[in-house]
C-alpha cells in the first residue's frame, strides 16, 4: 500500500502507537491520533506537533470521519463501540504488527503465541537467532518492543532477510490481515482474557489466526500434549507443514528421550544443558529448538544458546534465600494456568501470594494443585475472593503486597518457598506485572 497522502487514524498511543506513527509519517501519511489522555499529559507532544499529527479525543464523532485506514493499539477492545462503528463503515482496522509486516521488506518471522510461556520461548528463540545471524536477529512484539520500532531502527523498510522472534498476543492477532510467519506455534491454550474477547471460544479462535496465512512450506509447531490446541487446530485446519512436540510421549517429532532433546530421531542437545527449571520450561526449550532446526540452525549454535539461558525476569525468577527460605518472583503469573505451572516446579512448603485485579477467573482447577502449598496469602482487589475460593478460612488476607510478604516472612521456615504468582493481572495497584514484580523484589531484598 502506498501511504503517501493517505488519511490514517491511530487509536491509542503508548509505545506501539508511537512506533506506528513514526512509520506512517516516514511513508508520507496524514496521521490523526485518537488518544484518551489530555494533550498536556502526552510526553511525545513535541514530536507529534512538529510532524503535524492531529490529536483528537475518543468521542464517537471522531469515528464518523473518513479515514483510509485505522491502526489500533492492542489494548483497545476490538468489540468497543469505536471499533464497531469503523466496522460498520467498512474502514479497515489493523494493529501495528500488521502495519510493520506490510511496509517492511520481506523478513523471516518466527511467531510465538499461546496462553503461557510466550516470553520465555520467544526470548530463547531470539538468543539462538542472534548467535546464528549476528546483527540480523530481533526480539519484539507483545514482549514490549513494537515491530514498527524494530523496522524503523534497523532499516527494514529498505533491507530484508532479518530474523525476527515475535511474541504475539491474541490482542495483536485479532486484527491481522496479511501477516505470515515462516514458523509459528500455539504453545498452549487455557482460559484467559474472557473479559476482552467476550467468550472463551473467541479467545481460543483468535490464537489460530497466527497460522491462517502460512504457506504450504512454512512450519507450524504443534503441541501434541494439549487437547484444546488439538481441538482448535482441527476446527481451523493448519495448511502448512506440521511438526509436533511432546514432553509426555515419544509419539511426536520433538521429544525428550535418553537424556536428549531429539527431533525425528536426531539427538539435538543434552537435557542437562537446560538451566531453567520445570516441565513447562522443557516444553519452551523444545519449541525454540524446533523453530531453530526448522530454519536450518546448527546443533552447536543451539547448544550454546540453551546452555547460557537462565530464564526471563518475573517468570519463576529466583530472588533471594533468607534463613533457608527461598523467594521466587512469578509476577507474570497473570492467570490460573500460569500459577499452576509455577506450583508444579515445587514439591512442598510453598507460601503462595495471590491477588490483584479481578478478572473473574475460576479457581476450580487450581485447587487441584495445592498439594505443595503450606499457606495461601491474598492481597489486592481480589485477594479475599481468591483465598476464599482456594482454601476458605485456612488462608491469610491482607491489603498490599508489602503486608503479604511480611506475613509470609513471619510463618516461613527453613526449606520453605515464598512464591509470588498472583493468578491475575496487576492493574488494581500497579501499571503492569513488571512493576509488581520489581516491587516484590525490592521488598524481599529489604528483609
DAZI-V450218 format. One record per backbone hydrogen bond with DSSP energy under -1.0 kcal/mol. CO is the residue of the C=O (numbers start at 1). NH is the residue of the N-H. If there is no record, write none. Layout:
co;nh
CO;NH
CO;NH
This chain:
co;nh
3;6
6;30
7;68
7;69
8;32
9;71
10;34
11;73
13;17
14;18
15;19
16;20
17;21
18;22
19;23
20;24
21;25
22;26
23;27
24;29
25;28
28;5
30;8
31;54
32;10
33;56
34;12
38;41
39;42
42;45
44;48
45;49
46;50
47;51
48;53
49;52
54;33
56;35
59;62
61;64
62;65
69;9
70;94
71;11
73;76
77;80
80;84
81;85
82;86
83;87
84;88
85;89
86;91
87;90
92;70
94;72
95;99
96;100
97;101
98;102
99;103
100;104
106;161
108;164
109;182
109;183
110;166
111;185
112;168
113;187
117;121
118;122
119;123
120;124
121;125
122;126
123;127
124;128
125;129
126;130
128;132
129;133
133;136
136;163
138;165
140;167
141;144
145;141
146;150
147;151
148;152
149;153
150;154
151;156
155;158
155;159
156;105
162;108
163;138
164;110
165;140
166;112
167;142
169;173
170;174
173;176
182;219
183;111
184;221
185;113
188;115
193;197
194;198
199;203
200;204
201;205
202;206
203;207
206;209
207;210
208;211
211;214
215;218
218;241
219;184
220;243
222;245
223;226
226;230
227;231
228;232
229;233
230;234
231;235
232;236
241;220
243;222
244;254
245;224
250;252
253;264
254;246
255;262
257;260
259;271
260;257
261;268
262;255
263;266
266;263
269;261
270;273
271;274
278;282
279;283
280;284
281;285
282;286
283;287
284;288
285;289
286;290
287;291
288;292
289;293
290;294
291;295
292;297
293;296
298;302
299;303
300;304
301;305
302;306
303;307
312;315
314;332
317;329
320;327
322;325
324;415
325;322
326;418
327;319
328;420
329;317
330;333
332;334
333;423
335;339
336;340
337;341
338;342
339;343
340;344
342;345
343;346
349;417
350;374
350;375
351;419
352;377
353;421
354;379
356;382
363;367
365;368
366;369
370;373
372;350
375;352
376;396
377;354
378;398
380;383
382;386
383;387
384;388
385;389
386;390
387;391
387;392
391;394
396;378
399;380
400;404
401;405
402;406
403;407
404;408
405;409
406;410
407;411
408;412
413;416
416;326
417;351
418;328
419;353
420;330
422;355
425;357
426;429
426;430
432;436
433;437
434;438
435;439
436;440
437;441
438;442
439;443
440;444
441;445
444;447
